[in-house]
Amino acid sequence: MVETSAGILLYRVGVVGPEVLIAHPGGPFWARKDDGAWSIVKGLITDGEDSWTAAQREFREEVGVEVPAGEPVDLGTVRQRGGKIVTAFGVEADLDVSNAVSNTFEIEWPPKSGVMKSFPEVDRVEWFPLAQARAKLLASQHPFLDALEVVVAAN
């Protein structure tokens, strides 16, 4: 069965244009990866859960605060390289993420060591202008930025 996720691409429009809030995955695999490793704030949809509800839950878990009030805009769905299907919603809001706190997960680290270690699911979230976000974001999620540009241009 194909995994499905939902996420939120928070955005704000300033004097230099749109900026988006994206997340760097936590854990040892991602520790030294930067460009092309970031993602929208997202997570798996559980059985019977709708996409918007899942996106809001994941935002709370990975950023540590509620999704700011704002009208969600459907930014579409993509299939990532590994096969996972991701649906994204844009929400216009400004949010101070200096105190963001993510939930954690445990894995055996180093592998085959028998030692379980805890890592944040997201080790940081940051605001980036669209051009810089394109360099940071997973290539499969670039269509969300394209869709967001259309939304911003229409407003």
N, C-alpha and C positions, 0 to 999 in steps of 0.2 A: 504494500500500500504506500502511496506517495505521501510524504509529509507535507502538511500545509501550515503556513505561518501567516500572521498578520502583524502589521506594524504601523507606526506613526512617524511621519516626517514633519516635525515641527518646523515652521519657517517664520521668518520675520523679514520685513522689507525696510531697509535703512537707506541712507543717502548714497551708499555705494551699490545698492541693489539688494536682491534677495540673499539671505543667509539661511542655512539649514542646520539643524541639530542632528548629528550622527554619533554613533557609538563605536568604540574600539573594543573588540572582544577580549575578555580576560583569559587567563590561563597561560601555561607555559608554551603552548604551540604558537600563540599569537604574539608573545612578548617582544620579539624582534622584528615583527612585520608592521608596516605602516601603510604606505601607498598601496591601494588596491585591497586592503584588509578590513576597512571600516564598513559599517552597515547601518541601515535605518534601525531604530529601536524596534525590535520585533521578537516574536516567539511563537511557539507551536499553538495551534488551535486545538482545544480539547474536544472530545466527542460531544456533539449537541450545542457547541458554543458558536455564536455568530462571529464574524470577522472583526467587527467594530468592538465588541465586548472583549475579545481576545487581545486586540491591539491595546486597549486601555489597560488591561491587567498586566500585560508585558511591560508597558511603559512604567507603571507603578513599581514593578519588580526590578526593572533594570536602571531606573533613574531615581527611584525612591520618593517620588511625589506623584500626585494626581496629574492627569493630563489637563493642561490649562483649558478654561472655557473657550470654546470656539466651534464654529461649524465645520465638521469634517468634510473633506473633499476627496472623492474616490480618485486615486492616482493610478489605478489599474492593478494588474497582476502580471508577474513575471515567473518564469521557470529558471531557477539558478542552475549552474553547471552540474551540480550534484543531483539535480532532479527535483529538489524541493520547490514547491509553489508558494510564492509570497504575494500577498495582497497588501497594498499600502494606502493609508489615508493621510492627507495633508491637513494640518491644523495651523492657522496663523496665530501666533502668540509669541511673546517675549518671555523668556524664563531664565532666571539666574540658576545655573547648574554648578556653581562653585562648590556646593555641598552635596552633590549627587552621590548616592550610595546604592550600589547594586546588591541583589541577592547573590548567593554563592553556590558553588557546586563542588563536589569532591571527586577526585580521581587518584589513582595510584600514580605517585610521582616520586622519583623517576620510575619509568615503566619497569615492571617485574621486580621492584624493590620491596614490595609488601608494605610500603609506607603510603598511607592515605593523606592527601593534602587538600586543603580547601582553597579555592580561588574565586574571585568575583566573576560573575558571568560577563559583566562589562567593567573594564578597568578605568574607562574615562568616557565622558561625553563632551563634545565641543561644538561650538558654532563655527561654520565655515561659509565663506562666499561660494556661490555655485561653482565657479571655475576650480577652486581648490577642492571642493567636495567631490568633483568628478575624479580628481587624482586620488583621493583617499578612499572613495566608495568602491565596493565590489563592482566590477564591470557589469554584471548581470542586473544590478539595481539602477543603472544609469537611466533607464526609461522612466523611473519615478521622478528624476530631476527634470527630464524633458517635459513630462506631464505637468509638473509644478510650474515650469517656465510659462506654459500656456495659461495656467490658472492666474498667475501673477500678471501676465500681460493683459488679460481680459478685465482685470480690476483697476 
